[in-house]
Amino acid sequence: MIDKKECDKIERKHEAPPRYDAAFKKGAIRLVAEEGRPMREVAEELGVCTDTIRN
């Protein structure tokens, strides 16, 4: 039997990924590029995965 947590993961796979506006993206890039912070740290702080910042 699949528990609720696993079921939620399965359901999310079929959803479109969240879209972030230009200001959010620009701010994330600034934190990494201009302030020299690690991408992983910035992603964690913003609650996104590192691929989101990388893209």
MODELLER restraints for C-alpha pairs under 7 A, 6 or more apart:
rsr = mdl.restraints
at = mdl.atoms
rsr.add(forms.Gaussian(group=physical.xy_distance, feature=features.Distance(at['CA:28:A'], at['CA:53:A']), mean=6.66, stdev=0.5))
rsr.add(forms.Gaussian(group=physical.xy_distance, feature=features.Distance(at['CA:29:A'], at['CA:53:A']), mean=6.99, stdev=0.5))
rsr.add(forms.Gaussian(group=physical.xy_distance, feature=features.Distance(at['CA:31:A'], at['CA:37:A']), mean=6.10, stdev=0.5))
rsr.add(forms.Gaussian(group=physical.xy_distance, feature=features.Distance(at['CA:31:A'], at['CA:42:A']), mean=6.98, stdev=0.5))
rsr.add(forms.Gaussian(group=physical.xy_distance, feature=features.Distance(at['CA:32:A'], at['CA:38:A']), mean=6.18, stdev=0.5))
rsr.add(forms.Gaussian(group=physical.xy_distance, feature=features.Distance(at['CA:32:A'], at['CA:39:A']), mean=5.94, stdev=0.5))
rsr.add(forms.Gaussian(group=physical.xy_distance, feature=features.Distance(at['CA:39:A'], at['CA:50:A']), mean=6.34, stdev=0.5))
rsr.add(forms.Gaussian(group=physical.xy_distance, feature=features.Distance(at['CA:40:A'], at['CA:50:A']), mean=5.80, stdev=0.5))
rsr.add(forms.Gaussian(group=physical.xy_distance, feature=features.Distance(at['CA:43:A'], at['CA:49:A']), mean=5.60, stdev=0.5))
rsr.add(forms.Gaussian(group=physical.xy_distance, feature=features.Distance(at['CA:43:A'], at['CA:50:A']), mean=5.42, stdev=0.5))
rsr.add(forms.Gaussian(group=physical.xy_distance, feature=features.Distance(at['CA:43:A'], at['CA:53:A']), mean=6.88, stdev=0.5))
